[in-house]
Amino acid sequence: MLFHRAGAPGLFDEAVAICRRAGFSPKVRHEPDLMTTVFVLVECGLGVSLVPGCARGFERQKTIRRPLVVPSNPMPLCATWPRGSHSPTREAFLDILRAHRPAIQKYIAGSC
């Protein structure tokens, strides 16, 4: 199972590409639209999954998460908001993101 392609096409396509580079095509039988559902379905024994490292913390007591030994393409992380809107809260959030950008990048790099 893989997180649904409509919600994260880059993640889905990279997971399939990793499998193909390893010499097989995955049989994706489930495409949940919540990452937590991916972990629940794995825990229930309905399959296995490739998930982004930044999904750590979603794993459940009866699942095991191991990093891949093969490199994968980086997944971009983006902030988004409605066009033309102004929000002091949004501006404060963006200021925090800018100020902590190196730490965020290090955290994401270490989680994948």
N, C-alpha and C positions, 0 to 999 in steps of 0.2 A: 504494500500500500504506500501511497505517496500523498503528501498534502496536495489538494486539488490544483490542477494546472491553471484554472481560471483565476485563482487567488494569488498564485506565485509562479508564473510561467518560467521565469529564470531558474528557480529552485527545482521545479519539476524537470525541466529540460536538462539541467546539469546532473541530476540524479540518474536520469536515463542515459546520458552520455557517459557517466562513470561506469555504469553497468556494461554498456557497449564496448568501452575501452578495455574492460575486463573480459570480453569475449562472449557476452550473452545479452539478450534483451529481456528486461523484466516483464513479468506478467502482472500488470497493475489491475487488481480486482476491486480495490476500494480507493476512493479519492475524497477523504474527509475534508471539510472546509474549516476545521479547527485543529490546530496542532495538538491540543490535548486529546482530541478524539483519535488521532494517529496513535498516540501512546496507549490509550485505552484499548483500541483494537489489537495492538501488538500484545498487550498484557492478556487479552482474552484468547490469544493463540490463533488469531485469524491471519497472521502473516508477520513479515518483517518490514522494516522501512529504513530509508536513508533520510536523516533529518539534519538540519543545519546545527552546527555546534552551539549557536546562540540559543537554541531551544533547551539548553540544559536548565534543569529546574522543572521541566515538564515531565521528565521521566517518572515513572511510577515505581512502587516497591517491587513489583514483579517483572520489571524490565531491566535490561542491561544496556548501557550506551558505551560504545567504544569508538574512538576516532579511527578514521580510515588511514591506511598507510600510503595510499595513493593521493597525490595532490588533486584538489578540485579548484575550479575557477572561483575567484572571490565573488561574494554576493554583495551588491551595493545596498547600503542602508540610506534611506531618504526620509526627509521630513516633508510633509505636505499640508496645505491649508487652502481654504477657498480663495480664489482669485479676487483681488480688489478689496478684500476685507482688511481691517486694521484692528489689532487686538493688543493691548498692553501685555496680556498674559502670554500671547504667542511670542511677542518680542522678547519678553523675559526668558521664555523657554529657549528661544534661538540663541540668546546671549549665553545661556548656560551651556548649550551644545557647543558653541564656538569656543568657549573658555575651556571646556573639558574634552575637546576634540582628540588630542593625543591619547588621553586615558581611555576614551571610548574606542578608538581604533585599536589600541593595545588589547583591550578586553575582548573585542570581537575577534581579533587575530588569534588570541590564545584560546578561544572557545571553539574554533573550527578545526 
